Each structure stands twice: as C-alpha cells, then as structure tokens.
Amino acid sequence: MITIKDGKFYQDGKEVKPEFGNWQQIRALQAALRESNLESCSGTVVSEEVSQYYPIIVFKCPLCNTQNRQHFEDDVDEYHIDNSDVDGYEVSCTQCNTDFTVKAKKDSPRNKITLLYDKPEEE
C-alpha cells in the first residue's frame, strides 16, 4: 500500500518515485485530498458510570406463608432506595394471588413497609 508523507510517496517504508498513471499513487493522492478538505475540531474521551437502582419488595404472604420477591422496572434516582420510593405500589402474592398495596410509614425505618390487603371473608 502506498502512503504519502511530507509530499512524497512511500511503499513498505521506502520512498518511491511518482509514476504517471500509477493507480495506487492516484488513490493515495485522492485520499490525501479528501482528508485535507475535511474540517476538524478537538474532542475528549471521558468515562462515566451510569447506575440505575430498582426497588425490590420482599414479603411473606400472611395467608399462604409464601416468601415473595417482587422486582420493579421503575428506576429511582438515588443510590439509597427507601420506603417512600415504593409507596402506593401494587404487588401480588406469587402463590395465592392476593393483592397488596404498599404503604410507607414516615416514622418507620427506611426499608420497612406495610402491605395492605383485603381481609378474606370467613366462610
């Protein structure tokens, strides 16, 4: 492959004389012309960590004693997820399908929630 450096043709690191009609030299000249007509600007490469945190509610169903783990796709902005991030969420037991509504109490620890559900009617 022929390259151009300081206005001269080089092949395999050695200078070669210009030849009229040499297609490799013509291609090298065309590439140099294209490159010289391009505009340029400076840039910087940086790295950035992008983290998303998703709430997970873990609870034991009081009706069937099934341990549940509910993952949510709603990401939260801060690293420390707390109970206010899931206040009002709806979850269901994976075994008996009982529906629960999450209630966050302001006076409880950050990760503690209350799950409200309809009391089943007694038969």
N, C-alpha and C positions, 0 to 999 in steps of 0.2 A: 504494500500500500504506500502510496506517495503522499507525503505531507509537505506543507510549506512552513518554513521557519526563516525569519529575517529576510523574506523576499526570495528565498532560494528553495528549490525542490530537493527533498531528501527521501531516500528509499533505503530501508533497513539501516538507518542511522548514517548513511553515506550520501553526500551531495551528488546529485545527478544533473546533467546539463539539460536545459529546456529543449524540447523537440516539438517542432511544428506538427500538429495532428495527433499527438500522444493523448489518448482518451483518459488515461489515469491522471495525467497532469491537468487536463481540462477539468476533470471532476474536482481535483484539489483546488483549482482556481475558482470554480463555481461555489464550492463550499466556503472558501475564504471570503468571497464576495458577499454571500448570504450572511455570514457571520458579521462582516463589517457593517452591513446595513441594519442590523438589529439594534434596538435601543436596550439599555440595561439600567438596572437600579440595584442597590445593595439590599441584602436581607440578612436575617439572623435565624439560626436554628436554636430553638429552645425546647425544653421538655416540661411537661406538666402532668401531674397526677390528677386524674378525674375519678372521683369515687362517688358512688351512689349507695345510699343506705335504704334498705327496705324493711318495714316493720314485719315482725312475725309474732303472732299471738299464740301462746301455749296455754292450754287449759284442760282440765279433766271434767268431762261431762258429768253433772250431778245425777243424771237419770240413768245412764248406762255404764258409767265409770270408764269410758273410753278416753285415753290420752289423745288430745288433738294438737296439731301444729298447723296453723293457718298462715300461709305466706301471702303477702300483698305486693302487687306490682307498683303501687304508688310510692315513688321515692320521696324521701324527706331531705330537707336542705342541710340539716346539721348532723354532725357525727353522732351525738348522743341522742338517740331516739328515746322519747319519754311517752307517758300515757296520754298526754294531750294530742299526740300525733295520730292516735287511733280512736279518739273519742267519737262515738257515733257510728263506727264501722259495724257492719253486719257479718257475723260468722255463723257457721252451722257445724254441728257435730258430724263427723265422718261416718259414724255408726248408726245413730238413730235419727239423724237429720233434724234435730231440734235447732231452732233458730235462736240466736243470741244477738243482743245489741250491746256494744261496748260502751261502758260509762267510765270516764276518767274522773277520779276524785282529786281535787286540788290538794287536800290535806294528807293524801297517801304518798308513799314513796314513788319515785319517778317511773318505776317499771311495773307497779301494781295497778290492776284494773278490776272493775266489777263487770260481770256479764249478766245482763238481764234477760230473762226468758219467761214465756207464758207458762204458768203452773199448769200441769196436766190435770184434767178433770178426773175426779175419783169415780170409780165405777161402782 
